Amino acid sequence: MAPPLGSSGGPWSLRRRVTVLLASVAVVLVASVSTITFAAFNARESLNRQVDQLTPAQTAVQQTMSAYLNQDNGIRGYALTGEIEFLAPYEQGKQSITESKPLLNQIASDDSDIGADITELLEAGEAWTEDFADPTLEKVHEGKEVSAEDYRLGRERFDELRAAGTKAQTRIDQELDQARDGLTLATQQVVALLMLVGFVVVVMSVFLWVMLQHWVLRPLDELAGHLSQVSEGYYAHRVALHGPPEIERVGRDVDAMRERIVSDLHEVAAARRQLQEQSELLERQTEELRRSNLELEQFAYVASHDLQEPLRKVASFCQLLQRRYRGQLDERADSYIDFAVEGAKRMQTLINDLLAFSRVGRTKNFTQVDLNVALEEALSSLETRLDEAGAVVTGDDMPTVEGDKTLLTQVFFNLVGNAVKFRGEEPPRVYVSCERREDEWVFCCSDNGIGIEPQYAERIFVIFQRLHTRDKYGGTGIGLAMCKKIIEFHGGRIWLDTDSDHRGTRICWSLPVEEGSADDTEPSHPTATEVSAHDEAGDDATPRDDGDRSEKV
């Protein structure tokens, strides 16, 4: 079926085709319904006129003529015999006329077609009553004789009455026949129009189904066939549909999507090859890193055993020279020997610190650690240094976390030890706080020491980095770097708090909150308790103070 053409010569769109089709159906249905409605109204008018006017008029006319006939018979019998019993039909007829007269007057005023005939009947009845019935009754009551002339006049008036009644009856019958014919015609028209509407609906439904098949279903079947081939892997198969412009546009869009998918597949294949190459490279690098770590472990073993042995000999013989020959050589020789002894000791300390730094994170033996106990053990190890400096350490109640007890104790040891080491002129005051922030614990170690400039906030956590001379403050510069590695090994972070107005140094660190643990709620914060060298010492904490701090620049 050739597609309909628009005014521009191109095929009509599916929307326009459906709109024209539905508009045609609507026009036919509206016209049919209008005609059916008009015919139904005509049938209703015919039926109403037949039922409400003509049939009651016909009955009333018949009753009126019968009543006048009874009156005529009654009045004549009474006139001839003079007996009062003959007036009974007359009175009944008079009563019947009295009841039907208002109905006849109403019908005469409502229906102009039969109104004149009914009026003529009523007038003929009144003339018969005035010219014959009433005078005859009056003469009989007075005892006078009714003349032949009176009977002749009564016959003439009754003949006129009968003629008027026959004429009205005939006219009503004619109107009834016309009303019946009109009702029959209207009913036939309604039935015919309903059959026509049904036929039109059937034809339009068949036509709509054919058009739906041709315009929508067939192109969709073609599209499904194309997509089936593409889904089976024939990505080069071109999708082309034939039908209304919307269907063709869908085909073009699907084909464009197919082309984009093909292009993306090529890119994905290229990316997969590149990813595979990078994965192979990463495996080689991982293997190289594994080999390098093994070599570093071997180096650490050598440093901890083979290198320290000759270093101990050098330090031992230098100390032997220092004790045996001090004062026997010149002052410069004694100074040189002191430098050698100090250098050997410092080399031993650096090697031990480097080994301790390398061991962090090598094994993960996490348990439930009560940080209150860890802090007490760290302070117990710092007892002598705290007494010498007159330091006071206070803190909040600490939670229980998942971690390595020895390493977490090392963090408290290094931070509190640095706070005491880098003190100012006042006695050291150290406060260790703790609070919960969402899904992590945040700890802060605050002191009243010399402080750190904000520009050195990152440098202080780098291994072996120092901000001042070794003569002023001892240590190897590995303490804060050790703390950073321990905290990051536990999944936290550490930083220098530069936002607060705290005088001195405030170093903060975080540890994750263990989900479902008994300490998953924020700890209470009792009044801070002073900790001094007289507090109870721990049994198993032996951390070292290898940290380093910077002075204000």
C-alpha positions as CSV (number, residue, x, y, z in Angstrom):
1,M,0.0,0.0,0.0
2,A,1.5,3.3,-1.1
3,P,1.9,5.8,1.7
4,P,-0.3,9.0,1.4
5,L,1.5,12.1,0.3
6,G,1.4,15.4,2.0
7,S,1.1,18.8,0.3
8,S,4.9,19.0,0.0
9,G,5.1,15.7,-1.9
10,G,6.6,13.7,1.0
11,P,5.0,10.9,2.9
12,W,2.7,11.7,5.7
13,S,3.9,11.2,9.2
14,L,2.3,8.5,11.4
15,R,0.8,11.2,13.6
16,R,-0.9,12.9,10.6
17,R,-2.1,9.6,9.3
18,V,-3.6,8.5,12.6
19,T,-5.1,12.0,13.1
20,V,-6.8,12.0,9.6
21,L,-8.1,8.5,10.2
22,L,-9.5,9.3,13.6
23,A,-10.9,12.6,12.4
24,S,-12.7,10.7,9.6
25,V,-14.1,8.2,12.1
26,A,-15.2,11.0,14.3
27,V,-17.0,12.9,11.5
28,V,-18.9,9.7,10.5
29,L,-19.8,8.9,14.1
30,V,-20.9,12.5,14.9
31,A,-23.0,12.7,11.7
32,S,-24.6,9.3,12.5
33,V,-25.2,10.1,16.1
34,S,-26.7,13.5,15.1
35,T,-29.0,11.8,12.6
36,I,-30.0,9.1,15.1
37,T,-30.7,11.7,17.7
38,F,-32.9,13.8,15.3
39,A,-34.8,10.6,14.3
40,A,-35.2,9.6,18.0
41,F,-36.6,13.1,18.8
42,N,-39.1,12.8,15.9
43,A,-40.1,9.3,17.2
44,R,-40.5,10.7,20.7
45,E,-42.6,13.6,19.5
46,S,-44.8,11.2,17.4
47,L,-45.2,8.9,20.4
48,N,-45.9,11.7,22.8
49,R,-48.5,13.2,20.5
50,Q,-50.2,9.9,20.0
51,V,-50.2,9.0,23.7
52,D,-50.6,12.3,25.3
53,Q,-53.0,14.1,22.9
54,L,-54.6,12.1,20.1
55,T,-55.6,8.9,22.0
56,P,-57.1,10.9,25.0
57,A,-58.9,13.1,22.4
58,Q,-60.3,10.2,20.6
59,T,-61.5,8.6,23.9
60,A,-63.0,11.9,25.0
61,V,-64.8,12.5,21.7
62,Q,-66.3,9.0,21.8
63,Q,-67.4,9.5,25.4
64,T,-68.9,12.9,24.6
65,M,-70.9,11.5,21.6
66,S,-72.1,8.6,23.7
67,A,-73.1,11.0,26.5
68,Y,-75.1,13.2,24.1
69,L,-76.7,10.2,22.6
70,N,-77.8,9.1,26.1
71,Q,-79.1,12.6,26.8
72,D,-81.1,12.6,23.6
73,N,-82.7,9.3,24.3
74,G,-83.4,10.2,27.9
75,I,-85.0,13.6,27.1
76,R,-87.2,12.2,24.4
77,G,-88.4,9.4,26.6
78,Y,-89.2,11.8,29.4
79,A,-91.0,14.1,27.0
80,L,-93.1,11.3,25.6
81,T,-94.0,9.5,28.9
82,G,-93.5,12.2,31.5
83,E,-91.9,9.7,33.8
84,I,-88.9,10.9,35.8
85,E,-87.0,7.5,35.4
86,F,-86.3,8.4,31.8
87,L,-84.1,11.3,33.0
88,A,-81.5,9.0,34.5
89,P,-79.5,8.5,31.2
90,Y,-79.8,12.3,30.6
91,E,-78.2,13.1,34.0
92,Q,-75.5,10.5,33.5
93,G,-74.7,11.9,30.1
94,K,-74.7,15.4,31.5
95,Q,-72.2,14.3,34.2
96,S,-70.0,12.6,31.7
97,I,-70.0,15.7,29.4
98,T,-69.1,17.9,32.4
99,E,-66.1,15.7,33.2
100,S,-64.8,15.4,29.6
101,K,-65.4,19.0,28.5
102,P,-62.2,20.4,30.3
103,L,-60.1,17.8,28.6
104,L,-61.5,18.6,25.2
105,N,-61.0,22.3,25.7
106,Q,-57.4,21.7,26.7
107,I,-56.8,19.4,23.7
108,A,-58.4,22.0,21.4
109,S,-56.0,24.7,22.8
110,D,-52.9,22.5,22.6
111,D,-53.3,20.8,19.2
112,S,-54.2,23.2,16.4
113,D,-54.7,20.4,13.9
114,I,-57.8,18.9,15.7
115,G,-58.7,22.0,17.8
116,A,-61.2,23.4,15.3
117,D,-63.1,20.1,14.9
118,I,-63.3,19.6,18.7
119,T,-64.4,23.2,19.1
120,E,-67.1,22.7,16.5
121,L,-68.2,19.6,18.4
122,L,-68.5,21.4,21.7
123,E,-70.4,24.3,20.0
124,A,-72.8,21.8,18.3
125,G,-73.4,20.2,21.7
126,E,-74.1,23.5,23.4
127,A,-76.5,24.4,20.5
128,W,-78.4,21.1,21.0
129,T,-78.6,21.7,24.7
130,E,-79.8,25.3,24.4
131,D,-82.2,24.8,21.4
132,F,-83.8,21.4,22.4
133,A,-82.8,19.8,25.7
134,D,-83.3,22.8,28.0
135,P,-86.6,24.0,26.4
136,T,-88.1,20.5,26.3
137,L,-87.3,19.9,30.0
138,E,-88.9,23.2,30.9
139,K,-92.1,22.5,29.0
140,V,-92.4,19.0,30.5
141,H,-91.9,20.5,34.0
142,E,-94.6,23.1,33.3
143,G,-96.9,20.4,31.9
144,K,-96.9,21.8,28.4
145,E,-96.9,19.6,25.4
146,V,-93.8,19.3,23.2
147,S,-94.7,20.1,19.6
148,A,-93.6,18.3,16.5
149,E,-91.7,21.4,15.6
150,D,-89.6,21.1,18.8
151,Y,-88.8,17.4,17.9
152,R,-87.8,18.4,14.4
153,L,-85.5,21.1,15.7
154,G,-84.0,18.7,18.2
155,R,-83.4,16.2,15.4
156,E,-81.7,18.8,13.3
157,R,-79.4,20.0,16.2
158,F,-78.5,16.4,17.1
159,D,-77.7,15.6,13.4
160,E,-75.4,18.6,13.4
161,L,-73.9,17.3,16.7
162,R,-73.4,13.9,15.2
163,A,-71.9,15.3,12.1
164,A,-69.4,17.4,14.2
165,G,-68.6,14.4,16.3
166,T,-68.0,12.2,13.2
167,K,-65.9,14.9,11.6
168,A,-63.8,15.3,14.8
169,Q,-63.5,11.5,15.1
170,T,-62.4,11.2,11.5
171,R,-59.8,14.0,12.0
172,I,-58.4,12.4,15.1
173,D,-58.2,9.0,13.3
174,Q,-56.3,10.7,10.5
175,E,-53.9,12.3,12.9
176,L,-53.4,9.0,14.7
177,D,-52.6,7.3,11.5
178,Q,-50.1,10.0,10.7
179,A,-48.5,9.8,14.1
180,R,-48.2,6.0,13.8
181,D,-46.7,6.4,10.4
182,G,-44.2,9.0,11.7
183,L,-43.3,6.8,14.7
184,T,-42.8,3.8,12.4
185,L,-40.7,5.9,10.0
186,A,-38.5,7.3,12.8
187,T,-38.1,3.9,14.4
188,Q,-37.0,2.5,11.0
189,Q,-34.6,5.4,10.5
190,V,-33.1,4.8,14.0
191,V,-32.6,1.1,13.3
192,A,-31.2,1.8,9.9
193,L,-28.8,4.4,11.2
194,L,-27.7,2.0,14.1
195,M,-27.0,-0.7,11.5
196,L,-25.1,1.9,9.4
197,V,-23.0,3.0,12.4
198,G,-22.3,-0.6,13.3
199,F,-21.2,-1.3,9.7
200,V,-19.0,1.9,9.7
201,V,-17.4,0.9,13.0
202,V,-16.6,-2.6,11.6
203,V,-15.2,-1.1,8.4
204,M,-13.2,1.5,10.3
205,S,-11.9,-1.2,12.7
206,V,-10.8,-3.4,9.8
207,F,-9.2,-0.4,8.1
208,L,-7.5,0.7,11.3
209,W,-6.1,-2.8,11.8
210,V,-4.8,-3.0,8.3
211,M,-3.2,0.5,8.7
212,L,-1.8,-0.5,12.1
213,Q,-0.3,-3.6,10.5
214,H,1.2,-1.7,7.6
215,W,2.3,1.4,9.5
216,V,3.5,0.1,12.9
217,L,3.5,-3.7,13.3
218,R,5.3,-4.6,10.1
219,P,8.1,-2.0,10.7
220,L,8.5,-3.2,14.3
221,D,8.8,-6.8,13.1
222,E,11.5,-5.6,10.7
223,L,13.2,-3.7,13.5
224,A,13.1,-6.8,15.7
225,G,14.7,-8.9,13.0
226,H,17.5,-6.4,12.5
227,L,18.1,-6.2,16.3
228,S,18.1,-10.0,16.5
229,Q,20.9,-10.2,13.9
230,V,22.9,-7.4,15.7
231,S,22.4,-9.1,19.1
232,E,23.8,-12.4,17.6
233,G,27.0,-10.6,16.9
234,Y,26.5,-9.3,13.4
235,Y,27.4,-5.7,14.3
236,A,28.1,-4.7,10.7
237,H,24.5,-5.4,9.8
238,R,22.8,-2.1,8.8
239,V,19.4,-1.3,10.2
240,A,16.9,0.3,7.7
241,L,13.1,0.5,8.2
242,H,10.4,1.4,5.7
243,G,7.2,3.1,6.9
244,P,6.1,6.4,8.2
245,P,8.7,9.0,8.9
246,E,8.7,8.4,12.6
247,I,9.4,4.7,12.1
248,E,12.2,5.4,9.6
249,R,13.7,7.9,12.1
250,V,13.7,5.2,14.7
251,G,15.5,2.9,12.3
252,R,18.1,5.6,11.7
253,D,18.6,6.3,15.4
254,V,18.9,2.6,16.1
255,D,21.5,2.2,13.3
256,A,23.4,5.3,14.7
257,M,23.3,3.6,18.1
258,R,24.6,0.4,16.5
259,E,27.5,2.4,14.9
260,R,28.3,4.0,18.2
261,I,28.3,0.6,19.9
262,V,30.6,-0.8,17.3
263,S,32.9,2.2,17.8
264,D,32.8,1.8,21.6
265,L,33.5,-1.9,21.2
266,H,36.6,-1.1,19.2
267,E,37.7,1.4,21.9
268,V,36.9,-1.1,24.6
269,A,39.0,-3.8,22.8
270,A,41.8,-1.3,22.4
271,A,41.5,-0.3,26.1
272,R,41.4,-4.0,27.1
273,R,44.6,-4.6,25.2
274,Q,46.2,-1.6,26.8
275,L,44.9,-2.7,30.2
276,Q,46.3,-6.2,29.6
277,E,49.6,-4.7,28.7
278,Q,49.5,-2.4,31.8
279,S,48.5,-5.4,33.9
280,E,51.5,-7.4,32.6
281,L,53.7,-4.4,33.2
282,L,52.2,-4.0,36.7
283,E,52.8,-7.7,37.4
284,R,56.4,-7.2,36.3
285,Q,56.7,-4.2,38.5
286,T,55.1,-6.0,41.4
287,E,57.5,-8.8,40.9
288,E,60.4,-6.3,40.8
289,L,59.0,-4.6,43.9
290,R,58.7,-8.0,45.6
291,R,62.3,-8.7,44.7
292,S,63.4,-5.2,45.9
293,N,61.5,-5.7,49.2
294,L,63.3,-9.0,49.6
295,E,66.6,-7.3,49.0
296,L,65.6,-4.6,51.5
297,E,64.8,-7.2,54.1
298,Q,68.1,-8.9,53.4
299,F,69.7,-5.5,53.8
300,A,67.9,-4.9,57.0
301,Y,69.1,-8.3,58.3
302,V,72.7,-7.4,57.2
303,A,72.3,-4.0,58.9
304,S,71.0,-5.5,62.1
305,H,73.7,-8.2,62.3
306,D,76.6,-7.9,60.0
307,L,76.9,-4.1,60.0
308,Q,76.4,-3.6,63.7
309,E,79.2,-6.1,64.6
310,P,82.1,-4.0,63.1
311,L,80.3,-0.9,64.2
312,R,80.3,-2.2,67.8
313,K,84.0,-3.0,67.5
314,V,84.7,0.5,66.3
315,A,82.7,2.0,69.1
316,S,84.3,-0.3,71.7
317,F,87.9,0.4,70.6
318,C,87.2,4.1,70.4
319,Q,85.8,4.1,73.9
320,L,88.9,2.0,75.0
321,L,91.2,4.6,73.4
322,Q,89.1,7.3,75.1
323,R,89.5,5.7,78.6
324,R,93.1,4.6,78.3
325,Y,94.7,7.6,76.5
326,R,92.6,10.5,77.7
327,G,95.0,13.2,78.9
328,Q,98.1,11.4,77.5
329,L,97.6,12.9,74.0
330,D,97.1,16.5,73.1
331,E,93.6,18.2,73.4
332,R,92.9,17.8,69.7
333,A,93.5,14.1,69.8
334,D,91.0,13.8,72.7
335,S,88.5,15.8,70.7
336,Y,88.9,13.5,67.7
337,I,88.4,10.4,69.8
338,D,85.2,11.9,71.3
339,F,83.9,12.6,67.8
340,A,84.6,9.0,66.8
341,V,82.8,7.6,69.8
342,E,79.8,9.9,69.4
343,G,79.6,9.1,65.6
344,A,79.7,5.4,66.3
345,K,77.0,5.6,68.9
346,R,74.9,7.8,66.6
347,M,75.3,5.3,63.8
348,Q,74.1,2.5,66.0
349,T,71.1,4.6,67.0
350,L,70.2,5.4,63.4
351,I,70.5,1.8,62.3
352,N,68.2,0.6,65.2
353,D,65.7,3.4,64.4
354,L,65.7,2.6,60.7
355,L,65.1,-1.1,61.5
356,A,62.2,-0.2,63.8
357,F,60.7,2.0,61.2
358,S,61.0,-0.7,58.5
359,R,59.3,-3.3,60.8
360,V,56.1,-1.2,61.1
361,G,53.3,-2.8,59.0
362,R,55.3,-6.0,58.1
363,T,53.0,-8.1,60.3
364,K,49.4,-7.3,61.4
365,N,48.6,-8.8,64.7
366,F,45.6,-6.6,65.8
367,T,43.7,-7.2,69.0
368,Q,41.4,-5.1,71.2
369,V,43.6,-2.4,72.7
370,D,42.5,-0.3,75.7
371,L,44.2,3.0,74.9
372,N,44.0,4.0,78.6
373,V,46.4,1.1,79.3
374,A,48.6,2.1,76.4
375,L,48.9,5.7,77.6
376,E,49.7,4.5,81.1
377,E,52.5,2.2,79.8
378,A,53.9,5.0,77.7
379,L,53.9,7.4,80.7
380,S,55.5,4.7,82.8
381,S,58.4,4.4,80.4
382,L,58.7,8.2,80.5
383,E,58.6,8.4,84.2
384,T,62.2,9.5,84.8
385,R,62.1,12.1,82.1
386,L,58.7,13.5,83.4
387,D,60.2,13.8,86.9
388,E,63.3,15.6,85.7
389,A,61.2,18.1,83.7
390,G,58.5,18.5,86.3
391,A,55.9,17.6,83.6
392,V,52.2,17.1,84.2
393,V,50.3,14.9,81.8
394,T,46.5,14.9,81.8
395,G,44.0,13.4,79.4
396,D,40.4,12.2,78.6
397,D,39.1,8.7,79.1
398,M,40.3,6.7,76.1
399,P,38.3,4.2,74.1
400,T,39.1,0.6,73.1
401,V,40.2,0.2,69.5
402,E,41.4,-2.6,67.1
403,G,45.2,-2.4,66.7
404,D,48.7,-3.3,67.7
405,K,49.2,-2.5,71.4
406,T,53.0,-2.0,71.1
407,L,52.7,0.3,68.2
408,L,49.9,2.4,69.7
409,T,51.9,2.7,72.9
410,Q,54.8,3.9,70.8
411,V,52.6,6.7,69.4
412,F,51.8,8.0,72.9
413,F,55.4,7.5,74.0
414,N,56.8,9.6,71.1
415,L,54.3,12.4,71.2
416,V,54.4,12.9,75.0
417,G,58.2,12.5,74.9
418,N,58.5,15.2,72.2
419,A,56.2,17.5,74.2
420,V,58.5,17.2,77.2
421,K,61.7,17.4,75.1
422,F,60.7,20.6,73.2
423,R,59.5,22.5,76.3
424,G,59.8,26.2,76.9
425,E,60.8,28.0,80.1
426,E,57.6,26.9,81.9
427,P,57.2,23.4,83.3
428,P,55.7,21.1,80.6
429,R,51.9,20.7,80.6
430,V,50.6,18.0,78.3
431,Y,46.9,17.2,77.6
432,V,45.8,14.2,75.6
433,S,42.2,14.6,74.4
434,C,39.8,12.3,72.7
435,E,36.4,12.8,70.9
436,R,34.3,10.9,68.4
437,R,33.6,12.4,65.0
438,E,31.2,10.3,62.9
439,D,33.1,7.0,62.2
440,E,36.5,7.8,63.7
441,W,38.1,8.7,67.0
442,V,40.1,11.9,67.0
443,F,43.0,12.3,69.5
444,C,45.1,15.4,70.1
445,C,48.3,15.8,72.1
446,S,48.6,19.5,73.2
447,D,51.5,21.1,75.1
448,N,52.8,24.5,76.1
449,G,56.2,24.0,74.4
450,I,58.1,26.0,71.8
451,G,55.6,25.2,69.0
452,I,55.9,24.6,65.3
453,E,55.5,27.1,62.5
454,P,52.6,26.2,60.0
455,Q,55.0,26.0,57.0
456,Y,56.7,23.0,58.5
457,A,53.4,21.1,59.1
458,E,54.3,18.4,56.4
459,R,58.1,18.4,56.8
460,I,58.0,17.3,60.5
461,F,56.5,13.9,59.5
462,V,59.4,13.1,57.0
463,I,61.9,10.6,58.2
464,F,65.3,12.1,59.5
465,Q,64.0,15.7,58.9
466,R,65.2,18.1,61.5
467,L,64.4,21.8,61.9
468,H,67.2,22.7,64.4
469,T,70.7,21.6,65.2
470,R,71.5,18.3,67.0
471,D,73.5,20.2,69.7
472,K,70.3,21.9,71.0
473,Y,67.9,19.0,70.8
474,G,69.0,15.3,70.6
475,G,67.3,12.6,68.6
476,T,67.4,11.2,65.1
477,G,64.4,12.9,63.6
478,I,62.4,9.7,63.1
479,G,59.8,9.9,66.0
480,L,57.0,11.7,64.1
481,A,57.7,9.8,60.9
482,M,57.3,6.6,63.0
483,C,54.0,7.9,64.4
484,K,52.7,8.7,60.9
485,K,53.5,5.2,59.7
486,I,51.9,3.6,62.7
487,I,48.7,5.6,62.4
488,E,48.4,5.1,58.7
489,F,49.0,1.4,59.2
490,H,45.9,1.4,61.5
491,G,43.8,3.2,58.9
492,G,44.0,6.7,60.4
493,R,45.8,10.0,59.7
494,I,48.0,12.4,61.6
495,W,48.4,16.1,61.2
496,L,49.6,19.3,62.9
497,D,46.7,21.4,64.1
498,T,47.4,24.9,62.7
499,D,43.8,26.3,63.0
500,S,43.5,26.6,66.7
501,D,44.8,29.4,68.8
502,H,46.6,27.0,71.2
503,R,49.9,28.2,72.5
504,G,52.5,25.5,71.9
505,T,52.1,22.5,69.8
506,R,48.9,20.5,69.1
507,I,49.3,17.3,67.1
508,C,46.1,15.4,66.2
509,W,45.6,11.9,64.8
510,S,42.6,9.7,64.1
511,L,41.7,6.0,64.4
512,P,38.7,4.3,62.9
513,V,35.8,3.3,65.1
514,E,35.3,-0.5,65.2
515,E,31.7,-1.3,64.1
516,G,29.7,-3.2,66.7
517,S,32.3,-2.9,69.4
518,A,31.5,-2.3,73.0
519,D,33.2,1.1,72.8
520,D,31.2,2.2,69.7
521,T,29.9,5.1,71.8
522,E,31.8,8.2,72.7
523,P,33.7,7.8,76.0
524,S,32.9,9.8,79.0
525,H,35.2,12.7,79.8
526,P,36.0,12.6,83.5
527,T,38.0,15.3,85.2
528,A,41.6,15.2,83.9
529,T,44.0,13.5,86.3
530,E,47.6,14.5,86.7
531,V,50.1,11.8,85.8
532,S,53.6,12.1,87.3
533,A,56.7,9.9,87.8
534,H,55.0,8.4,90.9
535,D,52.2,6.7,88.9
536,E,52.2,3.0,88.6
537,A,54.7,1.8,85.9
538,G,53.7,-0.6,83.1
539,D,55.3,-4.0,82.7
540,D,55.8,-4.6,79.0
541,A,56.2,-1.1,77.4
542,T,59.8,-0.3,76.3
543,P,59.4,2.3,73.6
544,R,62.1,4.7,72.6
545,D,62.0,8.5,72.3
546,D,63.4,9.0,68.9
547,G,61.0,11.9,67.8
548,D,62.0,15.3,66.7
549,R,60.2,18.7,67.0
550,S,60.9,22.2,65.5
551,E,61.2,25.4,67.4
552,K,59.4,28.6,66.4
553,V,61.2,30.3,63.5
